[in-house]
Amino acid sequence: MALAGRLIEYSLAEVFRFAEEGKKTGLLSINRGNGLLSSSEHQNYIWFQSGKIVAHTYNLTGQGLIDLAIHQCNLDTRVTVVLRQQAAYMFKPLGQQLESQGLINSYQLTSLFSQQVLQPLIALFGDGDAAFNFDETLMPTSSEMTGLSIPAAEVSIQGLRALKDWQLLQPKLPEAEYGIQRLRAELPTYPLEAQEKAVWDLADGHVTIAQIARRCKLSLPEVQQLAFRLIAIGLVKEVTLDCLVPDMLDSTRVQPGNYPPAATPKSNVSKKFLSNLVGFLKKKG
């Protein structure tokens, strides 16, 4: 089953979250050109396995990681000839195969994964609108896999941290009079930055975004962006605070570990897209 849309309607971080929370395996295609997913050099292909990102490439020739390994690890010419010939028949991830044969070391393997996956995907967050398509019928290709993986949320938060132009995401930022509420009691395995942690600590569902900004001594746009990062990776949700009067809000004090009942969330998602998404996540459930 395919899930498709445009990143101007649903952000890359949100698409990543769907795949991770649904533990999906398949291929996410992103086209930054004219919106036709079959067009040329504007393509990005991201492989997921059980909700984690395992590979990224710019084409489906099955040679992308081989090209990168040749360039970065100075592989012998005879080795590269064999790799290219066997690319379509590999059952073991290429990176693990190279390491087990002593052709690269663990440091080089990690570096390959960073250059193949992490660096280009962080940059992809700043590329603006694009068409996307997630197809569960397409499985990861061994010749494009290092054997390493990374949680999609970890890529998302790094991509959002590096984002300079928030214009495309501006309509999705939580509004000043809304609050945010923690969705879980524990922090993720990857570390939050100090300002992210400060916003997380105040995400009790009782304090507005504007109040969080004042308490953290940050500008409102800064806190809106920090809050969106936490929302996008599933740590908090945006909630309305209509039931609380201003005096109550001003006197609110955060009690660590005290999580109030969920307030009403605000949604910017179209009903049609949400309906398709629910079906996507529940497929084979």
Backbone hydrogen bonds in HBPLUS format (Angstrom, degrees):
<---DONOR---> <-ACCEPTOR-->    atom                        ^
c    i                          cat <-CA-CA->   ^        H-A-AA   ^      H-
h    n   atom  resd res      DA  || num        DHA   H-A  angle D-A-AA Bond
n    s   type  num  typ     dist DA aas  dist angle  dist       angle   num
A0003-LEU N   A0134-PHE O   2.86 MM 131  4.99 145.8  1.98 134.3 145.6     1
A0134-PHE N   A0003-LEU O   2.68 MM 131  4.99 159.5  1.72 146.6 154.1     2
A0005-GLY N   A0132-PHE O   3.10 MM 127  5.53 152.4  2.17 145.6 146.4     3
A0132-PHE N   A0005-GLY O   2.88 MM 127  5.53 166.7  1.90 148.6 149.1     4
A0009-GLU N   A0006-ARG O   3.03 MM   3  5.56 151.2  2.11 110.9 119.3     5
A0010-TYR N   A0006-ARG O   3.06 MM   4  6.37 156.6  2.12 146.9 154.3     6
A0007-LEU N   A0130-ALA O   2.84 MM 123  5.43 160.3  1.88 158.3 165.1     7
A0014-GLU N   A0011-SER O   3.11 MM   3  5.22 120.4  2.48  96.5 110.8     8
A0015-VAL N   A0011-SER O   3.02 MM   4  6.39 155.0  2.08 151.1 158.2     9
A0016-PHE N   A0012-LEU O   2.91 MM   4  6.14 161.7  1.94 152.0 157.0    10
A0017-ARG N   A0013-ALA O   2.97 MM   4  6.16 148.6  2.07 138.2 147.0    11
A0018-PHE N   A0014-GLU O   3.04 MM   4  6.34 152.3  2.11 147.1 153.2    12
A0019-ALA N   A0015-VAL O   3.18 MM   4  6.52 161.3  2.22 151.3 155.3    13
A0020-GLU N   A0016-PHE O   2.92 MM   4  6.18 157.4  1.98 151.4 158.2    14
A0021-GLU N   A0017-ARG O   2.83 MM   4  5.90 175.2  1.83 157.5 159.1    15
A0022-GLY N   A0018-PHE O   2.96 MM   4  5.85 145.9  2.08 138.3 147.8    16
A0024-LYS N   A0019-ALA O   2.93 MM   5  5.07 167.8  1.94 153.0 156.1    17
A0023-LYS N   A0020-GLU O   3.03 MM   3  4.96 155.5  2.09 100.8 108.3    18
A0051-GLY N   A0024-LYS O   2.79 MM  27  4.66 156.7  1.84 135.4 129.7    19
A0026-GLY N   A0048-PHE O   3.06 MM  22  5.34 153.3  2.13 127.8 132.3    20
A0048-PHE N   A0026-GLY O   2.90 MM  22  5.34 170.9  1.91 163.7 165.0    21
A0027-LEU N   A0135-ASP O   3.04 MM 108  5.36 159.9  2.08 142.6 143.1    22
A0135-ASP N   A0027-LEU O   2.94 MM 108  5.36 164.4  1.97 145.4 148.3    23
A0028-LEU N   A0046-ILE O   2.83 MM  18  5.03 177.5  1.83 153.8 154.3    24
A0046-ILE N   A0028-LEU O   2.85 MM  18  5.03 163.3  1.88 146.9 152.5    25
A0029-SER N   A0133-ASN O   2.77 MM 104  5.15 168.2  1.78 155.2 155.7    26
A0133-ASN N   A0029-SER O   2.90 MM 104  5.15 140.4  2.05 145.5 154.2    27
A0030-ILE N   A0044-ASN O   2.83 MM  14  5.05 162.6  1.86 154.5 157.9    28
A0044-ASN N   A0030-ILE O   2.82 MM  14  5.05 134.4  2.03 145.7 157.8    29
A0031-ASN N   A0131-ALA O   2.83 MM 100  5.19 163.8  1.85 152.7 158.4    30
A0131-ALA N   A0031-ASN O   2.99 MM 100  5.19 149.5  2.09 151.8 150.0    31
A0032-ARG N   A0042-HIS O   3.12 MM  10  5.07 168.7  2.14 129.7 132.7    32
A0039-SER N   A0036-LEU O   3.05 MM   3  5.72 170.1  2.06 128.5 128.5    33
A0043-GLN N   A0040-SER O   3.24 MM   3  6.18 148.9  2.34 133.1 134.4    34
A0045-TYR N   A0057-THR O   2.80 MM  12  5.26 159.5  1.84 168.8 167.9    35
A0057-THR N   A0045-TYR O   2.92 MM  12  5.26 149.1  2.02 144.5 153.5    36
A0047-TRP N   A0055-ALA O   2.88 MM   8  5.08 160.2  1.92 136.9 143.6    37
A0054-VAL N   A0047-TRP O   2.94 MM   7  5.67 166.5  1.95 147.8 152.2    38
A0049-GLN N   A0052-LYS O   2.78 MM   3  5.32 155.3  1.84 151.2 159.5    39
A0052-LYS N   A0049-GLN O   3.09 MM   3  5.32 168.7  2.10 115.5 117.4    40
A0053-ILE N   A0150-ILE O   3.01 MM  97  5.43 156.5  2.07 164.0 156.7    41
A0150-ILE N   A0053-ILE O   3.07 MM  97  5.43 142.7  2.21 141.0 152.3    42
A0067-ASP N   A0063-GLN O   2.91 MM   4  6.13 161.3  1.95 157.7 162.0    43
A0068-LEU N   A0064-GLY O   3.08 MM   4  6.35 155.6  2.14 144.7 151.5    44
A0069-ALA N   A0065-LEU O   2.81 MM   4  6.00 159.7  1.85 150.0 155.4    45
A0070-ILE N   A0066-ILE O   2.92 MM   4  6.11 158.6  1.96 152.5 158.1    46
A0071-HIS N   A0067-ASP O   3.10 MM   4  6.28 159.4  2.14 144.9 150.1    47
A0072-GLN N   A0068-LEU O   2.86 MM   4  5.99 163.8  1.89 155.0 159.4    48
A0073-CYS N   A0069-ALA O   2.80 MM   4  5.37 154.9  1.87 141.7 148.3    49
A0079-VAL N   A0076-ASP O   3.05 MM   3  5.24 120.9  2.41 101.3 116.0    50
A0080-THR N   A0076-ASP O   3.06 MM   4  6.43 158.6  2.11 155.7 161.7    51
A0081-VAL N   A0077-THR O   3.08 MM   4  6.33 150.3  2.18 147.6 155.1    52
A0082-VAL N   A0078-ARG O   3.28 MM   4  6.52 160.3  2.32 143.4 147.5    53
A0083-LEU N   A0079-VAL O   2.94 MM   4  6.21 161.5  1.97 153.6 159.3    54
A0084-ARG N   A0080-THR O   3.00 MM   4  6.15 163.9  2.03 147.8 151.3    55
A0085-GLN N   A0081-VAL O   3.12 MM   4  6.33 151.6  2.21 142.6 150.5    56
A0086-GLN N   A0082-VAL O   2.97 MM   4  6.16 145.6  2.09 149.3 158.6    57
A0087-ALA N   A0083-LEU O   2.94 MM   4  5.77 114.0  2.39 145.3 159.5    58
A0089-TYR N   A0086-GLN O   2.90 MM   3  5.34 154.2  1.97 117.1 125.7    59
A0097-GLN N   A0093-PRO O   3.03 MM   4  6.25 156.3  2.09 154.6 162.2    60
A0094-LEU N   A0142-SER O   3.07 MM  48  6.12 156.9  2.12 150.9 144.4    61
A0098-LEU N   A0094-LEU O   2.90 MM   4  6.19 158.3  1.94 157.7 162.7    62
A0095-GLY N   A0145-MET O   3.14 MM  50  6.42 169.1  2.15 136.9 140.4    63
A0099-GLU N   A0095-GLY O   3.01 MM   4  6.24 156.8  2.06 147.2 153.8    64
A0100-SER N   A0096-GLN O   2.85 MM   4  5.99 164.7  1.88 151.4 155.6    65
A0101-GLN N   A0097-GLN O   3.17 MM   4  6.27 139.5  2.34 139.3 148.8    66
A0103-LEU N   A0098-LEU O   2.89 MM   5  5.16 144.0  2.02 169.8 162.8    67
A0102-GLY N   A0099-GLU O   2.98 MM   3  5.08 159.7  2.02 107.1 112.8    68
A0109-LEU N   A0105-ASN O   2.96 MM   4  6.25 150.1  2.05 149.3 158.7    69
A0110-THR N   A0106-SER O   2.98 MM   4  6.24 161.4  2.02 149.0 152.8    70
A0111-SER N   A0107-TYR O   2.94 MM   4  6.16 155.9  2.00 146.9 154.3    71
A0112-LEU N   A0108-GLN O   2.84 MM   4  6.02 152.2  1.92 145.2 152.4    72
A0113-PHE N   A0109-LEU O   3.08 MM   4  6.39 157.7  2.13 148.5 153.7    73
A0114-SER N   A0110-THR O   3.02 MM   4  6.29 157.3  2.07 147.3 153.6    74
A0115-GLN N   A0111-SER O   2.99 MM   4  6.21 160.6  2.02 150.6 155.3    75
A0116-GLN N   A0112-LEU O   2.80 MM   4  5.90 148.7  1.89 147.8 157.4    76
A0117-VAL N   A0113-PHE O   2.82 MM   4  5.66 163.1  1.84 148.8 153.3    77
A0119-GLN N   A0114-SER O   2.88 MM   5  5.97 175.3  1.89 167.2 167.3    78
A0121-LEU N   A0117-VAL O   3.13 MM   4  6.07 154.6  2.20 151.8 159.4    79
A0122-ILE N   A0118-LEU O   3.01 MM   4  6.11 156.8  2.07 154.1 159.8    80
A0123-ALA N   A0119-GLN O   3.22 MM   4  6.42 161.2  2.26 147.6 152.5    81
A0124-LEU N   A0120-PRO O   2.98 MM   4  6.12 135.8  2.18 134.2 146.4    82
A0125-PHE N   A0122-ILE O   3.31 MM   3  5.70 147.9  2.42 105.7 113.4    83
A0126-GLY N   A0123-ALA O   3.10 MM   3  5.76 157.1  2.15 117.2 123.3    84
A0127-ASP N   A0124-LEU O   3.20 MM   3  5.27 167.7  2.22 112.9 113.4    85
A0144-GLU N   A0141-THR O   2.98 MM   3  5.51 156.6  2.03 116.4 124.0    86
A0145-MET N   A0142-SER O   3.10 MM   3  5.16 167.6  2.12 111.2 113.5    87
A0154-GLU N   A0151-PRO O   3.07 MM   3  5.40 128.4  2.35 104.8 117.4    88
A0155-VAL N   A0151-PRO O   3.38 MM   4  6.85 152.4  2.46 149.6 156.6    89
A0156-SER N   A0152-ALA O   2.95 MM   4  6.23 157.6  2.00 149.2 156.1    90
A0157-ILE N   A0153-ALA O   2.97 MM   4  6.21 165.9  1.99 154.0 155.5    91
A0158-GLN N   A0154-GLU O   3.26 MM   4  6.34 153.7  2.33 137.6 144.6    92
A0159-GLY N   A0155-VAL O   2.85 MM   4  6.05 153.4  1.92 150.1 158.3    93
A0160-LEU N   A0156-SER O   2.85 MM   4  6.09 156.9  1.90 154.6 160.6    94
A0161-ARG N   A0157-ILE O   2.95 MM   4  6.01 146.0  2.07 136.5 145.7    95
A0162-ALA N   A0158-GLN O   3.18 MM   4  6.34 146.7  2.29 139.5 147.0    96
A0163-LEU N   A0160-LEU O   3.28 MM   3  4.99 146.5  2.40  92.1 101.7    97
A0169-LEU N   A0166-TRP O   3.09 MM   3  5.30 124.2  2.42 102.3 116.6    98
A0170-GLN N   A0166-TRP O   2.93 MM   4  5.90 114.2  2.38 147.9 165.7    99
A0170-GLN N   A0167-GLN O   3.25 MM   3  5.10 153.4  2.33  97.7 105.6   100
A0172-LYS N   A0169-LEU O   2.86 MM   3  5.37 147.5  1.97 118.6 129.0   101
A0173-LEU N   A0170-GLN O   3.25 MM   3  5.48 160.7  2.29 109.9 115.5   102
A0178-TYR N   A0175-GLU O   3.06 MM   3  5.43 160.1  2.10 113.6 120.0   103
A0210-ALA N   A0176-ALA O   3.06 MM  34  4.87 158.2  2.11 140.4 133.8   104
A0209-ILE N   A0178-TYR O   2.77 MM  31  6.02 141.3  1.92 173.9 169.0   105
A0179-GLY N   A0239-VAL O   2.85 MM  60  5.19 169.2  1.86 162.3 163.0   106
A0239-VAL N   A0179-GLY O   2.87 MM  60  5.19 165.6  1.89 132.3 135.8   107
A0205-GLY N   A0180-ILE O   2.95 MM  25  5.18 135.7  2.15 149.1 135.6   108
A0181-GLN N   A0237-LYS O   2.85 MM  56  5.41 153.1  1.92 150.5 159.5   109
A0237-LYS N   A0181-GLN O   2.90 MM  56  5.41 145.2  2.02 140.2 150.5   110
A0182-ARG N   A0203-ALA O   3.02 MM  21  5.66 138.6  2.20 150.2 142.6   111
A0183-LEU N   A0235-LEU O   2.84 MM  52  5.47 165.8  1.86 143.0 140.1   112
A0197-LYS N   A0193-GLU O   2.88 MM   4  6.14 159.4  1.92 159.3 165.7   113
A0198-ALA N   A0194-ALA O   2.96 MM   4  6.21 148.3  2.06 142.8 151.6   114
A0199-VAL N   A0195-GLN O   3.09 MM   4  6.34 156.9  2.14 146.3 151.1   115
A0200-TRP N   A0196-GLU O   2.91 MM   4  6.12 159.1  1.95 148.5 155.1   116
A0201-ASP N   A0197-LYS O   2.91 MM   4  6.12 154.9  1.98 147.9 153.7   117
A0202-LEU N   A0199-VAL O   3.09 MM   3  5.24 134.4  2.30 100.6 112.9   118
A0203-ALA N   A0200-TRP O   3.09 MM   3  5.11 162.6  2.12 106.9 112.3   119
A0204-ASP N   A0202-LEU O   2.92 MM   2  5.68 133.9  2.13 106.5  92.8   120
A0212-ILE N   A0208-THR O   2.93 MM   4  6.26 155.0  1.99 149.4 156.7   121
A0213-ALA N   A0209-ILE O   2.96 MM   4  6.23 154.6  2.03 148.4 154.9   122
A0214-ARG N   A0210-ALA O   3.14 MM   4  6.49 153.1  2.22 142.4 148.9   123
A0215-ARG N   A0211-GLN O   2.90 MM   4  6.16 164.4  1.92 154.4 158.7   124
A0216-CYS N   A0212-ILE O   2.86 MM   4  5.99 153.4  1.93 150.8 157.8   125
A0217-LYS N   A0213-ALA O   2.93 MM   4  5.79 109.9  2.43 132.8 148.9   126
A0218-LEU N   A0213-ALA O   2.94 MM   5  5.00 162.6  1.97 146.8 150.8   127
A0217-LYS N   A0214-ARG O   3.18 MM   3  4.92 148.4  2.29  93.9 103.4   128
A0223-VAL N   A0219-SER O   3.14 MM   4  6.50 159.5  2.18 154.5 159.3   129
A0224-GLN N   A0220-LEU O   2.90 MM   4  6.13 157.8  1.95 156.9 163.9   130
A0225-GLN N   A0221-PRO O   2.99 MM   4  6.17 156.9  2.04 147.0 152.4   131
A0226-LEU N   A0222-GLU O   2.93 MM   4  6.17 156.6  1.98 145.7 152.9   132
A0227-ALA N   A0223-VAL O   2.79 MM   4  5.90 161.1  1.82 149.5 154.7   133
A0228-PHE N   A0224-GLN O   2.95 MM   4  6.13 152.2  2.03 140.4 148.2   134
A0229-ARG N   A0225-GLN O   3.05 MM   4  6.33 152.5  2.12 145.7 152.3   135
A0230-LEU N   A0226-LEU O   3.25 MM   4  6.63 158.9  2.30 147.3 151.6   136
A0231-ILE N   A0227-ALA O   2.86 MM   4  6.15 151.0  1.94 149.8 159.1   137
A0232-ALA N   A0228-PHE O   2.76 MM   4  5.87 165.8  1.78 155.7 159.1   138
A0233-ILE N   A0229-ARG O   3.24 MM   4  6.49 139.7  2.41 143.1 151.9   139
A0235-LEU N   A0230-LEU O   2.93 MM   5  5.26 153.5  2.00 168.8 163.8   140
A0234-GLY N   A0231-ILE O   3.04 MM   3  5.21 163.2  2.07 110.1 114.1   141
A0240-THR N   A0264-THR O   2.89 MM  24  5.58 153.4  1.97 149.0 155.7   142
A0244-LEU N   A0241-LEU O   3.07 MM   3  5.65 166.8  2.09 119.1 123.4   143
A0248-MET N   A0245-VAL O   3.02 MM   3  5.43 122.8  2.36 110.3 124.2   144
A0249-LEU N   A0245-VAL O   3.11 MM   4  6.45 154.0  2.18 151.2 159.3   145
A0250-ASP N   A0246-PRO O   2.88 MM   4  6.15 160.3  1.92 156.5 161.2   146
A0251-SER N   A0247-ASP O   3.12 MM   4  6.26 142.5  2.27 139.4 148.4   147
A0252-THR N   A0249-LEU O   3.19 MM   3  5.23 158.3  2.24 102.7 109.3   148
A0258-ASN N   A0255-GLN O   2.92 MM   3  5.46 155.5  1.98 146.9 146.9   149
A0274-LEU N   A0270-SER O   2.94 MM   4  6.14 163.4  1.97 154.2 159.4   150
A0275-SER N   A0271-LYS O   2.87 MM   4  5.99 152.4  1.95 144.2 151.5   151
A0276-ASN N   A0272-LYS O   3.04 MM   4  6.32 159.0  2.08 147.9 152.9   152
A0277-LEU N   A0273-PHE O   2.87 MM   4  6.10 151.8  1.95 146.9 155.6   153
A0278-VAL N   A0274-LEU O   2.95 MM   4  6.17 159.8  1.99 151.0 154.9   154
A0279-GLY N   A0275-SER O   3.21 MM   4  6.47 161.5  2.25 146.6 151.0   155
A0280-PHE N   A0276-ASN O   2.97 MM   4  6.20 146.3  2.08 141.3 151.3   156
A0280-PHE N   A0277-LEU O   3.02 MM   3  4.89 114.7  2.46  91.4 107.8   157
A0281-LEU N   A0277-LEU O   2.89 MM   4  6.20 158.7  1.94 158.1 162.4   158
A0282-LYS N   A0278-VAL O   2.99 MM   4  6.11 149.0  2.09 146.6 155.1   159
A0285-GLY N   A0282-LYS O   2.73 MM   3  4.85 154.8  1.79 133.1 131.7   160
